[in-house]
Amino acid sequence: MNGSKKMCYRASLCLLILICSTSSLFAEEQNNDALPTIEFLEFLGEWESDDGAWIDPSDLESEEIGKLIETTIETDNEN
């Protein structure tokens, strides 16, 4: 094997090692950024009823919900 082939193999090996190590570093960084903040989790928790059912925000726009909220406030104030 002559010197130019050895240098080519060494360069290829170095490039391969560099590519493999770089992709794993980026993968670790992306996993850390993917975690939600506690504020976001609390925000999502506000859209859930006491029994764990999801509350659709568009449901809160109806007149029936407004009346239910008013009735609940009046009942709480009486107690």
N, C-alpha and C positions, 0 to 999 in steps of 0.2 A: 504494500500500500504506500503510495507516495505521499509527500507532505501536504499537497493541496487537498487530497481527499480527507486526510486526518483533520485538517482545519475546517473543512466543510462539515464533517460529522460533529466536531466539537461545537461549531456555531449552531448547528441544527439542534444539538442536545441542549445547549444554553437557551436557545429560543423556546424550545419545548418546556423547559423548567420554568422559564419566565412566564409563559402563557398559563401554565397550570397554577402557579402560585398567585398570579394576578387575579384570575377568575375566582379563586377561593376567597381572596380578600374582599372583592366586591360582593360576593354572596353574603359574607358575614356582615358587611355594612348594611345591606338591604334588609336583612332580618332584623337588625336593631331598629331601623326606621319604621318597620311595619307594625310595631307595637302601638296600640292606641293609648292616648293619654287618659288619665283618670277623669279629667274634665269631660272628655268625649264619652266615656263610659257612663258617667253620671247623667249626661244629657240624654243618652239613649234610654237610660233607666227611667227617666221621667215620662216616657211614652209607653209605659207598661202598667197595667192595672195591678191591684193587689194580688189577684189570683194568677198573674203571669201572662195574661192575654195582651196582645199587641193592640195599641190604640192608634188608629189611623188619624193623622192630623186633619184630614178633610172631613172626618166625622164630627169634629168639634165645631164646624161651621154651621151646622143645622140649628134651627130654632128650638128643636126639642132639647138639645143639649144645653142651650142657654137657659131654658126654663128649669131644667133639672139642676143646673148650677145655682140658680137663684133660689130654688126651693131648699137646696142643701144649705146654703148660706143662712137663710131665714131659720131653718131648723136648728142650726148650730148656735145662732144668736139667742134663740129662745131657751136653750139649755144652759 
